């Protein structure tokens, strides 16, 4: 099993299927590297725990679930207090949603 990294997230910006929204869209508007770094680590923690492929990660990062995560992550989240609903934004097979 391959471990996904930040480079896999960033590869989505060059994907011709990126529609300009989702987590990638929210991430592109983040104001600090701290925000991006911490949000990426949460994304990668879920993605790797679920066994996502790079295609799964892109599908999620280009989705409404990804946008909802980005709204939370770049709207002033608290790393110490992840909301109970957060795992629901990371489905086992995001490409199938």
PyMOL commands that set and color helices and strands:
alter all, ss='L'
color gray80, all
select helices_A, chain A and resi 6-14+22-28+33-49+54-61+64-73+86-89+94-96
alter helices_A, ss='H'
color red, helices_A
deselect
rebuild
show_as cartoon
